């Protein structure tokens, strides 16, 4: 059952009142703070090179942003897309914005390669049976992204 099935629960989540990111002050796994967002990278991602960009104030939809905020967020999206593609040598970067399970504006970045786990199909987090990284690879990826962004944390 989706969280939006209960209008009261969904309204509280959308308002930010029960948003786990807002209550914590930022998302988990932040590797960089950009102009309008936090860049997070999770070791348990379904594909190597996955990243997620989380808008720094509570908003649910892109259209909730002011024009200035939207432009800043798009600059962050473009910057992260370029960096992830460069660092991973991806042939394509898939971007996804959902927010139906966590209604705080965020964008997923999936670097795609020929023959990857989801070649010819959409990304399915539930299909992942193990970690995408070998020992040490995750730390190397985070370090490469930070270096490409020119940030430390």
ABEGO torsion letter per residue (X at the ends): XBAAABAAAAAAAAAGAABAAAAAGBBBGBABBBAABBBBBBAABABBGBBBBBBABBBABAAABBAAAAAAAAAAAAAAAAAAAAAAGBABBBBBBBGAABBBBBBBBBBBBBGBAABGBBBBAAABABBABBBGAAAAAAAAAAAAAGBAX
